[in-house]
């Protein structure tokens, strides 16, 4: 099957595109070529088809506001060939010929982020607001507690009920009935995209596919009373987040396959086995994030294709048409002539573009040197993502630019580690910096290879040390220009939102009371912890649960106007919160009453959680130290038969061990640091300063024994 799908021979370039902004119009007859319609950040809607290997425009609108979504609609149970776009707070509709028939101003206070159309029903979501319109009249409204990433409705024509579903950033799918939440479904990551299974909800009409920002994929049946989990695919290969999903029979076996596009450029095709479980059949890596994916027939009659659009605006794809055709001499001559004509046409187009670039460059030089010239810094858009990975307790920083990146300078005023990323081909160089003089802890420059439009970095932070990470992005454009992006490293940066915690653990409690509002205490929680919605949730009181992705400790925060209660099984978490919250309150001149209850058993509990990680890292470090000596012995003796099985095993796994050790810089030091902080924090709450005993603690860690360490904590 991997030989059937070949790269598309044609590519079309439009402006930068958002997620789910490209669709294929229905074919006029079975397996006939289809038209492609796409909307971009310039506000242009373009519809085109392929004729003799070239893209021919059907229509193209004038530029306008950035297009956030593009959907097809029409009367239920008829071909869905009307084109609807969402730009800012407006919905516009076009016929397949390009005639505008609808302009609907929704009057939403925020820009539309997601849209779904079903007959005369329109489902919209902005960042936190969901609206349902019927024939452009307001029907239902819902204010979400966290950001809405996507919206969909189960097929009304099959179920005779309206069931909208919201994909929310807090790892929850919210199933609505009117303006109320019918029930909530927890999913394994922040859901970024929703799609109907098989394009129609599957056998029941209730089957819903979801993709998450950390690359997981799943199927849930949205039944009337409760959800039924069908299957889930973990992201074991550590691929990118899922941005788009489509169902199409690309294999040609009569069963629709699952087409998936990811933000690292990976295109995947899943087929279904006899048990209706998905099996990966094909994958192809492109150089940019896949914003839309569609299965259909575009280039040539009877040959199915996977058509994708990328962030910077390429429309390209994969085709089932064989590259090497069996043909006679006359046919071969015809193919060669077609190829020559295509090459000649491309050369002429390239010369024309080069001429236009020279003209524009001259115009720019003249206008910028004019006495009336305004600042003419070239603009370019950056698609960036800064997310915490649960698997390895690190942050991924993904930077994607419309044009090729020249270099990226990373600066941080807080201690962080930069980890190796296999996909990253950029050359990194570090500059020395004096943290005492200018608060610079890191200065690193990534020099990118030609045509690199996407850069992925991995960062590991230390809890309790917080500040700002800045990325200075310089693309390969003239004149030189740079954009700065800022990312906050929060005091409890390794904590991730969760919906359940173990209430039986030994917990330490921090209680704040004072003359502060609900909005003020919420802003402090936002400052301290990631994945908290910026807006205060509805209601007078809120409860959030968190889990430390590195240690698996937990945190419960309950707060309202005038009171905040924080509980954790890790004393260091409580200590960090106490210091930061009192500092933030002092800045705002708010007097706080702070009280705390420390549970001595929690210290032993936390040390037991650290134990397997520390033991593993010490063993790994010991094995890596032995590798060179064992290799020398192997060369000297000529074989490894004389070695004990443990040492033979180390030699056999040498490459894997060294690679793993290399991927974990300062991992052991970080664990030592956490244990040291725990030791200091335990006695700090008792009013005792034990910093002079830290060298003795480090000695115990160097000859690590769990019982000896626990005993030292008890008797120090």
Secondary structure by P-SEA (a helix, b strand, c coil): cccccccccbbbbbccccccccccccccccccbbbbbbbccccbbbbbbbcccbbbbcccccccccccbbbbbccccccccbbbbbcccbbbbbccccccccccccccccccccccccccbbbbbcccbbbbbccccccbbbbbccccccccccccccccbbbbbbbccccbbbbbccccccccccccccccccccccccccccccbbbbbccccccccccccccbbbbcccccccccccccccccccccccccbbbbbbbcccbbbbbbbbccccbbbbccccccccccccccccccccccccccccccccccccccccccccccccaaaaaaaaaaaaaaaaaaaaaaaaaaaaaaaaaaaaaaaaaccccccccbbbbbbbbbbbbccccbbbbbbbccccccbbbbbbccbbbbbbbccccbbbbbbbbbcccccccbbbbbbbcccccbbbbbbbbbccbbbbbbbbbbcccccbbbbbbbbbbcccccbbbbcccccccbbbbbbbbccccaaaaaaaaaacccccccccccccbbbbbbbccccccbbbbbbcccbbbbbcccaaaaaaaaaaaaaaaaaacccccccccccaaaaaaaaaaaaaaaaaaaaaaaaaaaaaaaaaaaaaacccccccaaaaaaaaaaaaaaaaaaaccaaaaaaaaaaaaaaaaaaaaaccccccaaaaaaaaaaaccaaaaaaaaacc
